[in-house]
Amino acid sequence: MEISVSHEGAVALVRWNAGENRINLDSLQRINSILDGLQAQSGPLALVLTGEGKFFCNGLDLERFGSDPVEFSSTLDEMNRTIGRLLVFPAYTVAALNGHTFAGGALLSCAFDQRIMRADRGYWCMNEAEIGLALDERLWSILANRLPRATAVFAATTAHRFTGPEAHTRGIVEGLASEDELLEQALGIAERYATLDRKTLGTHKRLIHGAEAHLLGFRDS
């Protein structure tokens, strides 16, 4: 499992380079450890998360869980809590969707203030209706909180694989870029907003997303 962080001026660039970038307790612990360190910093800050190669994030690590309902439940709870934390994180956040963004990965992308997606490759997809893994109230709420309702309903009921242009038209992502320009564009957006007053930004994000973060299990200390 490889999740690294580097700094481009005031922008923290988090790279997830673990193949399909599956969500499990280890990857969530690493992400939260990085968030702990960033939140403890003072001064200008913004955050960019991206993957490597073919995948941004291919969802929950179902092969690892196997038939263990305890680990599955614990991972789902921690994923929800992490998404809630990102929704109200006191710095501007950008997801650079470099490749396939499926299921839990699609939900994770909804936690970011902006999403930039490759225009030429990769799908954004909520495929639960296809694989027989039903959403619950909290998982549905993530979509309903961040996407136009018609898009959220269509995504949840069809398992449609949205291309970059479709995702942009449907309001899933705010921008498109080529492979060569994706990270540069995401870093440029993050740099532009890194100088926002973090206390005020955090207050505004709690006003906007605080109820959702609370539903997802995040308690802001």
SVG drawing of the C-alpha trace seen along z (x, -y; Angstrom):
<svg xmlns="http://www.w3.org/2000/svg" viewBox="-34 -34 41 50">
<polyline fill="none" stroke="black" stroke-width="0.4" points="0.0,0.0 1.5,-3.3 0.0,-6.6 2.6,-9.4 2.4,-13.1 4.6,-15.9 4.3,-19.7 4.1,-22.0 4.3,-25.3 1.2,-25.6 -0.5,-22.6 -0.2,-19.1 -0.2,-16.6 -1.3,-13.1 -0.5,-10.3 -2.2,-6.9 -0.2,-4.3 -1.4,-0.9 -2.7,0.7 -6.5,0.5 -6.3,-1.7 -8.8,0.3 -10.4,-1.1 -9.6,0.9 -8.7,0.1 -5.0,-0.3 -5.5,-2.8 -8.0,-4.8 -5.7,-4.9 -2.9,-6.3 -5.2,-8.9 -6.4,-10.0 -2.8,-10.1 -1.9,-12.5 -5.0,-14.6 -3.9,-14.7 -0.5,-16.1 -1.9,-18.7 -4.6,-19.9 -1.9,-20.5 -0.1,-22.8 -0.7,-26.6 -0.7,-28.9 -1.9,-28.6 -2.9,-25.1 -4.8,-23.2 -5.0,-19.5 -4.9,-17.5 -5.5,-13.7 -4.8,-11.7 -4.1,-8.1 -1.6,-6.5 -2.1,-4.8 -5.5,-3.2 -7.3,-3.8 -8.1,-6.7 -9.9,-4.3 -11.7,-1.1 -13.8,-0.9 -13.9,1.3 -11.4,4.1 -14.0,6.8 -11.5,9.6 -9.7,8.8 -12.9,8.8 -14.0,12.2 -16.8,13.4 -15.7,11.4 -18.7,9.2 -16.9,7.5 -14.1,6.1 -16.5,5.1 -18.7,3.2 -15.7,1.6 -14.3,0.5 -17.6,-0.9 -17.9,-2.9 -14.4,-4.3 -14.9,-5.1 -18.0,-7.1 -16.2,-8.9 -13.3,-9.8 -15.6,-11.2 -17.4,-13.2 -14.0,-14.5 -13.0,-15.5 -16.3,-17.3 -15.5,-19.7 -11.7,-19.7 -10.4,-23.2 -8.6,-23.7 -9.6,-23.6 -9.6,-20.1 -9.3,-18.9 -9.6,-15.3 -7.7,-14.7 -9.5,-11.7 -6.8,-10.1 -8.6,-6.9 -11.5,-4.6 -13.4,-5.9 -15.9,-3.2 -18.3,-2.6 -16.6,-3.5 -14.1,-5.5 -16.9,-7.4 -18.3,-8.2 -14.8,-9.3 -14.5,-11.7 -17.7,-13.3 -15.9,-14.5 -13.8,-17.0 -14.5,-20.6 -13.7,-20.2 -13.2,-17.2 -11.2,-17.2 -11.4,-14.2 -9.6,-13.0 -11.6,-13.8 -10.2,-10.8 -10.1,-7.8 -11.6,-6.4 -15.2,-6.0 -17.0,-7.3 -19.5,-4.7 -21.7,-3.6 -21.9,0.1 -23.6,1.4 -26.9,2.3 -24.7,4.3 -22.8,6.3 -25.6,6.8 -24.2,4.6 -27.0,2.3 -26.5,-1.2 -27.7,-2.1 -29.0,-5.5 -25.6,-6.9 -24.0,-5.9 -27.0,-7.3 -26.7,-10.5 -23.2,-11.1 -24.5,-11.2 -27.5,-13.2 -25.4,-15.7 -22.9,-16.4 -24.6,-15.7 -27.6,-17.0 -30.5,-14.8 -31.4,-13.6 -27.7,-12.5 -27.5,-10.8 -30.7,-8.9 -29.5,-7.9 -26.1,-6.8 -27.6,-4.7 -30.3,-3.0 -28.4,-2.2 -24.8,-1.5 -24.0,-3.7 -20.3,-4.3 -19.9,-8.0 -17.1,-9.1 -15.4,-12.3 -17.5,-14.5 -20.7,-12.8 -19.6,-13.3 -19.0,-17.0 -22.4,-17.5 -24.1,-15.7 -22.5,-17.8 -20.3,-15.0 -17.1,-16.8 -16.3,-20.5 -13.6,-20.2 -12.0,-18.0 -8.3,-17.7 -6.0,-15.6 -3.8,-13.1 -0.8,-15.5 -2.7,-18.4 -4.8,-16.8 -2.5,-17.2 -1.3,-20.6 -4.9,-21.8 -5.8,-20.4 -2.7,-21.9 -3.5,-25.2 -7.0,-25.2 -5.6,-24.2 -2.9,-26.9 -5.5,-29.5 -7.5,-28.7 -4.7,-27.8 -4.6,-31.4 -8.2,-31.4 -8.6,-31.9 -8.7,-28.3 -10.8,-29.1 -13.4,-30.8 -13.4,-28.2 -13.8,-25.5 -16.7,-27.3 -18.4,-27.6 -17.8,-24.0 -19.4,-22.9 -22.4,-25.1 -22.7,-23.5 -21.8,-19.9 -21.8,-19.6 -25.1,-17.7 -23.9,-15.3 -20.5,-14.8 -22.4,-14.1 -24.6,-11.5 -21.5,-9.8 -20.0,-9.5 -17.4,-12.3 -17.3,-14.3 -15.3,-17.5 -13.1,-18.1"/>
</svg>
